[in-house]
Amino acid sequence: MAQAAKIGSQEPELGRALLDDPVRNKGTAFTAEERRAYGLEGLLPCAVESLDRQVERVMQHLEAKPSDLERYVYLIGLADRNETLFYRTVMSDPARFVPILYDPTVAEACLAFGHIYRRARGMYITRLMKGRIAEVLRNWPTCDVRFICVSTGGRILGLGDVGANGMGIPIGKLQLYTACAAVPPDGLLPMLLDVGTTNAALRADPLYLGLRELPPPEQKLDEIVEELVQAVQQVFPGCCIHFEDWKGTDAIRLLKRYKDKILCYNDDIQGTASVTLAGLITALEIIGTPLAEQRILFLGAGSAGIGIADLLVSAMQLEGLSQEAARSRISMFDINGLLEPSRADLSEVQRVYAHKAKPSKDLVEVIEAQKPTVLIGVSTKGGAFDQRVVETMSRLNERPIIFALSNPTDRAECSAEQAYTWSKGKALYAAGVQFPDVTVDGKRFHPGQANNFYVFPAIGLATYVARPERITDACFITAAQALAGQVGPELRARGMLFPSQADILESEVTTAARVAEFMFDEGLAQVQRPPDVRAWIEGQLYTPTY
């Protein structure tokens, strides 16, 4: 896009405003002609630089930073100054920058959010705005909002309730829509629904930026959410609401309430389930056995575990099992032990996975009794898969599938090195964070990262182009199948269960094309089907250029 078209005027007084506008600012890349036309002469150094030269300087700045948190702060500041340069930088090497912009560094950023705050990005909706949320939403300068990623900060990356500090998550998630899948950034709106926090330390922190109140009871929360949902339909019609990092019980309840009524999804539930299913599909292709024959044990029975289990049930049904038979192959173990019928503390969604069995609070004992072929950790209990657990799984299975999905790093149920070493290289392993390569008995393994960024940007891209009425669970199964289909024999031989992060844009576009085709096939899309879906999507990708 020509810069003059972006600017839309050539009045000299635009100069300072242009340099303060992250979308239109080009910094030292403004040409001599543009500097004269827009009143920029004297406001910039003499040199006129290319975008690539600017990226070179950014890289030098980043190399000089002492930590990833400092690199995060710098990159967010860059996004505030020059959006094009920001995306050109992070899209040049997504494998390097995703861990800085998102997990695990964003966890540190959320803990320190009020202390590193520079500038508001997105919208902060509080319960004090009840009754006029639609009016407040109209303050956003962009009318064509295509995605809102909204969090209450109630359950962040194993950190628990961080309230308004959780705004780092919607900001980071939407940046990955663009960085990983080239979704145009101008239609993305990060949002924090500030309903207070249970975190007493934050409420006492003088630099905390949120409401210093306890969250409301469930009914009051639901009333606020209902007003927000309806306000979005009114102010931003056709917008997809991406629910992110809500307290587990709220997340499950609200997804169930809205997923068949509005265009929405919950990445913690459906995205996590999809990327887990993708890893399982790849692992089972290595082993040569179908999903419907697996016995799966979860450590953790919260929203993520339930979401994964429910999607696995749907996938097993596609292989011919009844819902009851599929559920019977999945068991769960939480802080109070094995989920079984005698427990009185189970929710409605947990009870369907509480099968008749001897009560136990010993994970190894349960593994011995149930002989699972797949062990999935979503507990946020670091080290829960200890040597006894891994060795027991390895004794019972020729190729045990062990997914330690909790994050950040110190919450992982076991590390890659532990899984491969204790299993003597037998384990098919994935984690929620990226661990370094491991060598066991002379064989080098590259552990997979079951990170949602393989899925949600692709779902976002498919939704952006196809404009579906709804996003169904079947869309997430399709995404998982498409993702698994991109892991070839060479990658599998290295222990990889997911595509290389170095090719993330190619991977996301491939997955998005499959999902968009599914949306057309199922009558979900609201635009006319093009002759070539892949080429059509490629024509709409965002390119960070001046």
N, C-alpha and C positions, 0 to 999 in steps of 0.2 A: 504494500500500500504506500503510495507517495505521501511524503510528510505533509505537503501542502494540503492534501485531502484530509489528513488527520486533523490538521490545525483548523482549517476552514476559514481562515482570515489572515490578513497580512498587516494588521495594525501594529505599529512599533511597540505600543504599550503592552503587547502580549509577552514581551521578553521575559520578565521576571515570572509571570504566571506560567509560561511554558516550562521554565526550569524547575518550577515547583509541582508540575503535573507529571506524575510517574508514567502515565500512559503516553503522553505526547513528547516527553523529554527525550532528547537524543544526546545531551551533554556535549562533549567535545566532537561529536559526529555531525553537528550542524555545519552545513557548508557555508562558505563565505557569503554566497548569495542569500541563503536563509538567514544568516546573522544580520545582514542589512535589512532584509524584508521584515523581520520579526522583532527588531529592536534589541538584538542580542549582542551587538558589537560592544566590546569593552567588558561584557559580562562573562566572557570565557577566555581561556588562554588562546594564543594565536593558532596553535596546531589544530588541524582538522584530521580526525582519526577515523579509521574504519571501526566497525563493530567488533571485528576480530581483535584489533589492537586493544580496544577497551576490555575485552574479555581477558586478554593477556595481563593487563594491569590488575583486574579483579583476582585472577589466580595468584598473583604475587602477594596481594593483600591477604588472601586466605592462607597461603603458606606461612605467613609471618604470625598468624594467630596461634596462641598457645594451647587452645583446646577446641573441641567441636562446638561447645556452647558458645564460645566467642565467635566461631565461624557462623553459627546460626544467627547470632545477633547481627553480624555484619551483613549476611545475606538478606535478612528481613529489612535492614536499613536500605540495602540496595534496591529491593523491591519497592520500597517507599519512594525512592528517588528516580528509578529508571526501570520500569517493568520489562521492557524489551531486553535490556542488557541482563537483567536478572534471569529471565527464562532462557536467553541464549547461553548463559553460563551453565545453569543446572541441566539443560537439555543436551549439553555437549558431553556430559558424563553422568548419566543418571545413577549408575551403580555407586559412584563416589558421593553424590549429593543427597540421595534419598535418605541415607542414615543420618545426615546432618539436619535436613529439613523435617524429617519425621523420626520414626523409631530407630535408635533409642534416644537421640539427643533431645527430641521434643519433650520427653519426660522431664529432663532437667529444666528445660525452658518453662514448662508448666509450673514446676515447683517454684521457680524464681520469677514468674510472669510479672507480678506487680513491681518487681525490682528492676527488671530489664525493659519495662514498657517504654516505648518511644512514641508511638502514634497509633491511634485507633484504626484497626483494619476490620471492616465488617460492621455488624450492628449488635448492640447490647439491648436486649429486650428484658425488662424487669417486671416482676409481678405488680409493681406500683403503677404500671401502664395499663392494667386491666380495664377493659371497657373502651380503650382507644388504641389498640395495637395496630389496626389497619391505618389509622392516621399517622402513627409513628413510622410504619413501614414506608409510607410515601416520602419520607425524608431521604430515602436512599436515592442517589442521583441517577441510577440506571433503571429504566422501566422494564426492559426485556431481561429479567432475571430468569435463568434457566435452571439453576440449582441453588438450593440453600442447604448448607451443611450446618446443622444445629445441635448443640450439646448443652446440657445443664452443668457439665463438669462433675457429674455425680459419681463417675467411675472411670478414672483415667489410667490406662496402661498399668494396671496393678498398683497404682498410687492411692486409689480410693477417691474420696470426695475432695476435689480441689476447687470447687465452686467456680468463680469467674476466672480463675487462673487457667481453667480448661479451654479458654478461647484459643490457645495455641493449637489445639487439635483441629477445629474447623478450618483455621487458616492453613495449617499444614496439609490437611486432606485435600482441600480444593487446589492448592498449589500442585499437588501430585496429579490431579485430573489433567492439568496442562503439561507438567514436566514429563509425565509418563505416557499420556495418551493424546496430547496436543489438542485437548478441548479448549476452545477459545476462552480466555480468562475474563472477558468483559461481562459475561453472563453468570459469574460465580459470586455468591454472597455468603461469607462466613457469618455465623450467628451464635451468640451465647444467650440462652434463656436463663437469666439470673434469677433463681428462686431462693437464694440463700445457700448456706452450706452447713453441714454438720461438723466441719473442721474448726475446732475451737482455736487452734493456733493461728489459722488464717484470719479468723474474725478479730483476733487480738493484734494482728500485724498492722502497724500504722500505714504501711504501703499497700495493703490489700485493696483492690479496686472494686470489689463486689459488695452486694448487700451483706451487712453484718447481722444476719438473722438466720434462724434455723429454717430449713425448708418447710413448706406447708404440708398438711396431711394430703393423702392420696386424692381425695375428692377435689380439693382446692387446686392441686397441681393439674388434674385432668381438665378442670374448667379453663385454666390458663392455656393449656396446650390446645384445647378445642378452639379457643378464640384465635390463637396464633395460626392454626391450620386453616381456619376459615378466612382469616385475614390474608393469608398467602394466596388462597384461591381467588380472592377478590382483587388484590393489588398486583399480583404476579401470576395471572392465569397461565396454566400449562407448566408451571414451575415444579420441579421434582424436589421433594423434601428428603434429605439424607440425614437420618437420625444417627447420632454418633456419641458414644460414651455416656449413655444415661445409666443410672442405677439399674441393676439387672432386672428387678421385678417391674420397674417402670418400662424398661426397654421391651420386654416380652409383651406386657399388657398393651402398650401403645401400638406396637407393630401389628398385633392381632386386630386391634380396633380399626386401624387405618389402611392396611395394605390392600384391601379389596375395595376401598372407597376413594382413595386419592392416589396420585402418582408419588410413591415414596418407597424407601427401603431402609433397613437398618444394617449398616456395614458390620457392626460387631456380631450380629446374629447371622445374617445371610452371606455377607462377604467372607467372614471367617469360615463359615460352613463350606462355601464354594471352593476356596483355596485349599481347604483340608481335603475335600473330596477329590480335587485335582491331584494332590499328592498321593492319595490312596489309589486312584486309578493308575497312576504311573507305577507305584510300588507293586500293585497286583498284576500289572502286565509283566513286570520283571519276574515275579514269582510264577505267574501263569495260572492264577486261580481267580474266580469271579468274586465280586463284592458280596453277592448274596450268600456266599458260603463262609464269610468271616464272622468271628466272634469278637466283638469290640467292647473294650472296657475304657470308660472315661474316669480320669481323676479330676473332679470338678463337675458340679451340676448346676452352674449358674446359667446366665443367658447365652454365653458362648457355647457351652457344652450342649445345652438343650437345642440351640440353633443348628449345630453341627449334626446332632443325632437325628433331628427331624428331617434335615435334608438327606442324610444317608438313608433314612427310611424311604423317602420318596425315590431315591435312586435305586434302592433294592426292589421297590415295587415295579420299576421299569424293567427289572430283570426277572419278574414273574412272581415274586413273593407277595403275599397279602400284607396289609399293614400290620396286622397282629403278629404274623410270622417275622416280619422285618424288625419290629420292636423287640421281639423276644431275643434277637441276636445282639442286642445292645444293653449293657449294664453300666451303672454309674456308682461312683464312690466319692463321697465328699468329706468335709471336716468331721462329720458325725458317723462316718463309716459307709458301708454298702447300703445303697438304696434298696430296701425290701419292704414288704407290706406291713410289717409290725411297727414301722416308724411312723410317728404321729406328727412329725415336723415337715412333711413333704407338701409342696405345692401341687396344684392340679396338673401342671405340665411335667412335674417330676414323677408323679405317681405312675404314669404310663410306662416308665422304665424301672419300676420297682417290682422285680420278679421274685417269686418264691425262692428263698435261699436262706441259709443260716446267717443270722446277724453277725457282722464282723467289723472291727475297726483296724484290722491288720491287712494292709494292701497285699502283701506277699501271700497271705493265707487265701485271699480272694482270688488272686491269680492262679494259685495252685488248684483251687476248686473249680474255677470257671474255664481255665485254659484258654484265655483270649489269644487271638492271633494278632490283634491290633491294640496298642495301648496309647491313649491320647491324653495328654496333660493340658488342662485349661484351669488349673487350680490357683495360679500365682504363688505357689509354694515352692520357692527355690530349693533344689536338691531333693525333691520328693521321690524322684526315680533314682534311688540309691543303688549301690552295687548289687544288693540282694534282689532288688526288683528287676534290674536289667539281666542279671544272670539267670533268674527264674524264667523270664520271657525267652531267653536264648536256649535254655534247656528244653522248653516245651515246643519251640518252633525252630525250624531250620533257618528261616529268615524272618525274625520278629520285626514287626513294623512298630516303631516307637516315635511318636510325635510329641515333642516337648514344646508346646505352643505359647506358654506364658511369657510375657515380657513386662518390663525391660530385662536386660541380660541376667541380672541377679535373681530374677523370678523364674527363670527357666527350670523346669523339673529336672533336667540333666543337661550337661553340655555335650557337644558333639564328640569331644575327646573321650568323655566318660562312656557314652553310648557305644562307640566303636571299640574302645579298649575292653570294656567289660563284656561285650558280646563277641570279642575276638574277630571283629570285622563282619559279623553276620547281620547286624541290624540294618534295616532300611530306615533312615533317620531324617527327620526334619524338625526345625525349631522355628519359633516365632521371630527370632533374631538371627542375624548372619554370624555364624561361628567360622573361625579359620579352618583351612584344610587340616586333615588329620592323617597321619601315616601309621598303619598297623601292619606288622609283619611284612614290611616292604611295599605294601599297597597303599596308594594315596587316595583318600576319600574327600570329596567336596560336598559338605553337608548342604542340604536344601534349606531354603528359608520359606516357610509357609506364611508369607506376609500378604496381607490383603491388597497391597498395592499391585499385585498381579491381576486382581479382579475388579476392584471398584472403579478405577479409571476407565477400564474397558466397558463396564456397565454404563458409566457416565457418558462415554463417547457414543455407544449404541443408542442411549436414550436421547442424547443431543441431536443425533441425525434423524432417528426414526420417530421421535415424538410419540411414544406409546401412551395409551390410556393408563396402563398399569405395568408394574414390573413384578412378574410372578416368580415363585420359587423355581419353576422350570427354566426361567432365564438364567438363574444361577447354576443350575445343573448343566445347561448348555455351555456356559462360560467355563465351568470346570472341565468339561470334555474337550473344549477347544484348547484350553491351556495345557492339559495333559498330552494332547496330540502334537504339541510342539517340542516334546522332550524325546529326542532321537536316541538310537542305540549308543552313540558315542558318549552322550551326556549320562545316560543310565549307567554305563560302565564305570563312570567316575562317582557313582552314588548320588547323582543329581536327580531330584524328583520334580524340578521346575526348570523352565528355560533360563538361559543366562540373563542376568540383569543388564549386561552390557547391550543387549538387543531389546530393551524393554519396550521401546516405541513400536518396533515391528511386532513384538508379541501382543501388545495391547490392541493394535489395529487388527491383527488376525483374529483375536478373540472377539473384538467388537463387531467385526464383519459377520462372524458366526451368530452372535447374539442378535444382531439386527436382522439377519435373514430369518432367524427363528421368530422374531417379533412380526415380520411380514407374514410368515407362514401361518402363524396363529391368529392373525387379524388384530394384533395389538397395536401395530403402527398406525399413525394417523396422517402419514404423508404417502404420496404415490411411490410405489416400488420402482426403483431404477433398474435398467437392464443389467448393470454390473454394480453390485452393492459395494464391493471392495473399492473400486475406482471412485465411486460416488463419495464414499467416506474420505478417501485420500484427498479429494478436492475440497474438503471442508476443514482440514487440519490446520491448526494454528502454526504459523511459522514466525519465530522471533526475528524480524528484520525491520529495518527503518524504511 
